[in-house]
Amino acid sequence: MADREGHPEPEEMQLGKLLAALADPLRRRVIAELAQAPDGTARHCASFGFEVSKATLTHHFRVLREAGLIWHFDRGNSRAASLRRQDVEARFPGLLGLIAADIEDVPRRA
């Protein structure tokens, strides 16, 4: 069962939901950048520099959270995200490496 923030347990992560979340170029870039960063890196959602509205950004991070790709948490008066690297790798080995390796083909704008 997902926690009160909507983060699913690792065994609840579904490949279809992950692939649907990663189908969007903006969301794929978030995961690629986090996958290339040191383990445990947390970034404010605005730090990715996407030229979209706050509501659109909120939507994208909600999709990533509900798919189980990120931890999304409050940090002061904003939200931050960190990659659920161990959970994703345990459930879908190699997936993050493929996404991180393909970052050059992922545009900054959706």
C-alpha positions in Angstrom: 0.0 0.0 0.0 1.3 3.5 -0.9 2.3 5.7 2.0 0.3 8.9 2.9 2.4 10.8 0.3 1.6 8.4 -2.5 4.9 6.6 -2.7 4.2 2.9 -3.6 6.0 0.1 -1.8 8.7 -1.5 -4.1 6.7 -4.6 -4.6 3.8 -2.5 -5.8 5.8 -0.8 -8.6 4.4 -1.8 -12.0 6.4 -1.9 -15.2 3.6 -0.4 -17.2 3.2 2.6 -14.8 7.0 3.2 -14.8 7.1 3.1 -18.6 4.1 5.4 -18.9 5.8 7.9 -16.5 9.1 7.6 -18.5 7.3 8.1 -21.9 7.2 11.8 -21.3 10.5 13.5 -22.3 10.4 16.0 -19.3 9.9 13.2 -16.8 12.6 11.0 -18.5 15.1 13.9 -18.2 14.4 14.3 -14.5 15.1 10.6 -13.9 18.2 10.7 -16.2 19.6 13.7 -14.3 19.0 12.1 -11.0 20.4 8.8 -12.2 23.6 10.5 -13.2 23.9 12.3 -9.8 25.5 10.8 -6.7 23.2 8.4 -4.8 21.0 10.3 -2.4 21.0 13.6 -4.3 17.8 15.6 -3.7 16.9 18.5 -5.9 14.2 21.2 -5.8 11.7 20.6 -8.5 12.4 24.1 -10.0 16.2 23.3 -10.2 15.7 21.3 -13.4 15.0 24.5 -15.3 12.0 23.4 -17.3 10.0 26.1 -19.0 6.5 24.9 -17.8 4.0 26.2 -15.4 4.1 25.4 -11.7 0.9 23.3 -12.1 2.5 21.3 -15.0 5.7 20.7 -13.0 3.6 19.5 -10.0 1.8 17.1 -12.3 5.0 15.6 -13.7 6.5 15.1 -10.3 3.3 13.5 -9.0 3.4 11.0 -11.9 7.0 10.1 -11.1 6.2 9.7 -7.4 3.1 7.5 -8.0 5.1 5.3 -10.4 7.7 4.8 -7.6 10.6 6.5 -9.4 11.2 9.3 -6.9 10.8 10.2 -3.3 9.0 13.6 -3.2 9.2 15.5 0.1 8.8 19.0 1.6 11.9 21.1 1.9 11.1 24.4 3.5 8.5 26.2 1.3 9.1 24.0 -1.7 9.3 20.3 -2.7 12.4 18.3 -3.5 12.8 15.0 -5.3 15.4 12.2 -5.0 15.7 9.0 -7.0 14.5 5.7 -5.5 17.6 4.1 -6.9 17.8 1.0 -4.8 14.1 0.3 -5.1 14.0 0.7 -8.9 17.2 -1.3 -9.4 15.9 -4.1 -7.2 12.6 -4.3 -9.1 13.8 -3.4 -12.6 17.6 -4.1 -12.8 19.4 -2.0 -15.4 16.6 0.4 -16.2 18.2 3.5 -14.6 21.5 2.8 -16.4 19.7 2.8 -19.8 17.9 6.0 -19.0 21.0 7.8 -17.7 23.0 6.7 -20.8 20.3 8.1 -23.1 20.1 11.6 -21.6 21.5 13.4 -24.6 18.5 12.3 -26.6 16.0 13.7 -24.0 15.0 17.3 -24.7 14.7 19.9 -22.0 11.3 21.0 -23.2 8.3 18.7 -23.5 
